[in-house]
Amino acid sequence: MSKYVIEDAEERNEWDSFITSDLSSNFLQSWDFYEFHRSRGNKIVRRIAKNTENEIVGAYAGVIEDAKRGRHLAIAGGPILDWKNKTLVKTIFDDIKKEAKKARCVFARIRPQLELSEKSLELMKELGLKKAPMYLSVEYAGILDLNKNEEEILKGASQGFRRKLRKAEKNEIIVTTSADPKEIKTFYNIQLETAKRNHFYAFSESFLTKQFSALAKNNEAKLFIAKTKEGEILAENFMIFYGNEASYHYGVSSDLGTKYSAAPLLHMKAMQEARERGIKRYNLWGIVGLEEKNHRFYGVSEFKRSFGCSELKYTPAHDLIISPAKYQITKIIETTRKKHRHV
């Protein structure tokens, strides 16, 4: 008889209590993030592993993606478990394979919440996974330790960052917050301006509204809004607070907001709230290597590094292949797309 029983998760509080007990976890495995996926009409998978004492010892959540490149089960930031427990790891990955097969997936793509190391890559091989042609969620992040107070963080920040912060204060920028999904309309409109300036594809208003609504209803998401003293909106950050982590999810700014250097002040205010919530880690999310000067995210990565953040590399996305023949088509499409998008 197996040491573990794996079943569908049915209870939100039980789920979030287990996920947040793991200090490395973040909103990517939160209950409400998958309610967002469900609100978009996607099928989700949420599974828990219990030991013989009926205690949860492992969990993973994923979404079934009906992509042209191949139907797949995407698991970002999971599973959450004790990676040293080989029996439990194997049991959960066997279950992932079973669920992917049941959903008629070509493959399951997993970006584990596991720091990159030779051991982590070896473990992926032992489990029969192959490195994915494309990423799944952030694999390289900038992290700030919120055990440090504001003075200590500013001391570690670049001179340029401190100068921008003084400029924002001199310009008398006011920061307000909102958990009202109706405010996403303004966020979306400024995003269009930001996307045009920085050459990226904007998310739809519906996508952003549904995501914010799902997370804000349980006080897990908030907009931080920078305004002039006359009330003109300069910049906004879409922040997520979950478990041990505050996540800088999306940020937008107007041309005037860039000129006024509103962004650093928004982050300092978000860090203040994170500390008030007892959160110990501030995740600035995606950065690219110092050598990747031609990467489209190089500029924003330099901005994030100006905070004096440490750098965390997650084990990259790996694929558990269910249908080898169909997967070859996926590989060709994604390799071509990656080259085209310069990511």
FENURMO-V878636 format. One record per residue. N is the residue number from 1. RES is the residue in three letters. PHI is phi in whole degrees, 0 to 359 (* if undefined). OMEGA is omega in whole degrees, 0 to 359 (* if undefined). Layout:
# FENURMO-V878636
N/RES/PHI/OMEGA  N/RES/PHI/OMEGA
This chain:
# FENURMO-V878636
1/MET/*/181  2/SER/294/176  3/LYS/291/188  4/TYR/231/174  5/VAL/246/179  6/ILE/247/184  7/GLU/215/177  8/ASP/292/175  9/ALA/280/183  10/GLU/240/191  11/GLU/236/185  12/ARG/302/184  13/ASN/298/179  14/GLU/297/180  15/TRP/297/185  16/ASP/295/177  17/SER/298/179  18/PHE/289/183  19/ILE/300/183  20/THR/285/176  21/SER/289/176  22/ASP/269/187  23/LEU/293/179  24/SER/274/187  25/SER/285/173  26/ASN/211/188  27/PHE/299/182  28/LEU/300/176  29/GLN/243/180  30/SER/285/179  31/TRP/301/187  32/ASP/290/178  33/PHE/296/179  34/TYR/275/169  35/GLU/292/174  36/PHE/298/179  37/HIS/300/180  38/ARG/296/182  39/SER/294/178  40/ARG/270/178  41/GLY/88/180  42/ASN/271/174  43/LYS/280/179  44/ILE/243/176  45/VAL/236/178  46/ARG/223/188  47/ARG/233/177  48/ILE/235/176  49/ALA/253/179  50/LYS/241/177  51/ASN/272/183  52/THR/292/176  53/GLU/269/180  54/ASN/66/177  55/GLU/262/176  56/ILE/287/180  57/VAL/237/179  58/GLY/196/180  59/ALA/201/171  60/TYR/207/175  61/ALA/234/180  62/GLY/210/179  63/VAL/235/177  64/ILE/277/181  65/GLU/257/178  66/ASP/270/183  67/ALA/275/178  68/LYS/298/182  69/ARG/281/178  70/GLY/137/178  71/ARG/298/183  72/HIS/210/175  73/LEU/262/182  74/ALA/257/180  75/ILE/238/181  76/ALA/259/177  77/GLY/72/180  78/GLY/210/358  79/PRO/288/175  80/ILE/257/183  81/LEU/191/173  82/ASP/274/185  83/TRP/292/179  84/LYS/280/180  85/ASN/274/187  86/LYS/299/180  87/THR/296/180  88/LEU/294/179  89/VAL/302/181  90/LYS/297/180  91/THR/299/182  92/ILE/290/179  93/PHE/291/173  94/ASP/296/180  95/ASP/290/176  96/ILE/301/179  97/LYS/297/180  98/LYS/297/180  99/GLU/293/178  100/ALA/295/177  101/LYS/298/182  102/LYS/299/180  103/ALA/271/179  104/ARG/59/179  105/CYS/273/174  106/VAL/282/180  107/PHE/200/170  108/ALA/247/178  109/ARG/254/186  110/ILE/234/169  111/ARG/252/188  112/PRO/291/176  113/GLN/276/190  114/LEU/216/182  115/GLU/297/182  116/LEU/294/175  117/SER/200/176  118/GLU/299/179  119/LYS/296/181  120/SER/294/179  121/LEU/292/177  122/GLU/295/179  123/LEU/297/178  124/MET/301/178  125/LYS/296/180  126/GLU/301/181  127/LEU/276/177  128/GLY/83/181  129/LEU/264/177  130/LYS/244/178  131/LYS/300/184  132/ALA/287/177  133/PRO/293/181  134/MET/235/179  135/TYR/283/172  136/LEU/225/185  137/SER/65/186  138/VAL/290/178  139/GLU/249/184  140/TYR/218/190  141/ALA/233/173  142/GLY/263/186  143/ILE/237/173  144/LEU/246/180  145/ASP/273/183  146/LEU/277/167  147/ASN/291/174  148/LYS/282/177  149/ASN/277/184  150/GLU/300/180  151/GLU/298/180  152/GLU/293/179  153/ILE/294/179  154/LEU/295/178  155/LYS/296/180  156/GLY/275/181  157/ALA/282/180  158/SER/287/178  159/GLN/298/179  160/GLY/297/179  161/PHE/296/181  162/ARG/295/179  163/ARG/295/178  164/LYS/297/179  165/LEU/294/178  166/ARG/296/179  167/LYS/296/179  168/ALA/298/180  169/GLU/292/178  170/LYS/296/179  171/ASN/281/177  172/GLU/56/178  173/ILE/289/180  174/ILE/254/178  175/VAL/247/174  176/THR/241/178  177/THR/231/178  178/SER/209/173  179/ALA/244/182  180/ASP/270/180  181/PRO/303/179  182/LYS/296/181  183/GLU/290/181  184/ILE/296/180  185/LYS/302/179  186/THR/294/178  187/PHE/303/180  188/TYR/299/182  189/ASN/297/178  190/ILE/290/177  191/GLN/300/179  192/LEU/301/178  193/GLU/293/179  194/THR/296/181  195/ALA/297/179  196/LYS/295/182  197/ARG/290/186  198/ASN/254/173  199/HIS/59/172  200/PHE/225/180  201/TYR/278/180  202/ALA/278/172  203/PHE/286/178  204/SER/287/178  205/GLU/298/180  206/SER/296/179  207/PHE/302/182  208/LEU/294/182  209/THR/295/180  210/LYS/296/180  211/GLN/294/181  212/PHE/296/180  213/SER/300/182  214/ALA/297/184  215/LEU/271/184  216/ALA/288/185  217/LYS/297/177  218/ASN/247/174  219/ASN/62/180  220/GLU/256/179  221/ALA/222/180  222/LYS/205/172  223/LEU/268/172  224/PHE/254/191  225/ILE/239/178  226/ALA/263/181  227/LYS/229/169  228/THR/287/179  229/LYS/294/176  230/GLU/274/176  231/GLY/99/179  232/GLU/283/182  233/ILE/284/182  234/LEU/256/184  235/ALA/200/178  236/GLU/217/172  237/ASN/243/174  238/PHE/266/184  239/MET/255/175  240/ILE/239/179  241/PHE/243/183  242/TYR/209/178  243/GLY/60/184  244/ASN/268/189  245/GLU/228/167  246/ALA/257/186  247/SER/245/172  248/TYR/280/190  249/HIS/279/178  250/TYR/220/175  251/GLY/221/179  252/VAL/224/176  253/SER/209/175  254/SER/278/176  255/ASP/300/180  256/LEU/293/178  257/GLY/298/177  258/THR/294/179  259/LYS/297/183  260/TYR/276/180  261/SER/57/183  262/ALA/283/189  263/ALA/301/181  264/PRO/303/180  265/LEU/295/177  266/LEU/302/181  267/HIS/294/180  268/MET/297/178  269/LYS/292/178  270/ALA/294/177  271/MET/296/177  272/GLN/301/180  273/GLU/296/179  274/ALA/302/179  275/ARG/297/179  276/GLU/298/178  277/ARG/275/181  278/GLY/83/181  279/ILE/277/188  280/LYS/252/184  281/ARG/224/178  282/TYR/246/184  283/ASN/261/179  284/LEU/279/180  285/TRP/65/202  286/GLY/304/169  287/ILE/228/176  288/VAL/240/184  289/GLY/297/180  290/LEU/301/182  291/GLU/279/186  292/GLU/270/187  293/LYS/292/179  294/ASN/267/180  295/HIS/290/183  296/ARG/295/179  297/PHE/258/182  298/TYR/296/181  299/GLY/299/180  300/VAL/292/177  301/SER/294/178  302/GLU/295/176  303/PHE/299/181  304/LYS/294/178  305/ARG/295/181  306/SER/294/176  307/PHE/287/186  308/GLY/82/183  309/CYS/285/169  310/SER/274/185  311/GLU/243/182  312/LEU/241/176  313/LYS/254/175  314/TYR/277/170  315/THR/301/185  316/PRO/293/181  317/ALA/301/176  318/HIS/233/182  319/ASP/250/172  320/LEU/260/190  321/ILE/277/180  322/ILE/260/181  323/SER/238/185  324/PRO/305/182  325/ALA/296/180  326/LYS/293/181  327/TYR/295/179  328/GLN/299/177  329/ILE/293/177  330/THR/305/184  331/LYS/298/179  332/ILE/296/181  333/ILE/299/185  334/GLU/288/177  335/THR/297/178  336/THR/293/181  337/ARG/296/180  338/LYS/299/180  339/LYS/294/182  340/HIS/293/184  341/ARG/272/181  342/HIS/57/178  343/VAL/238/*
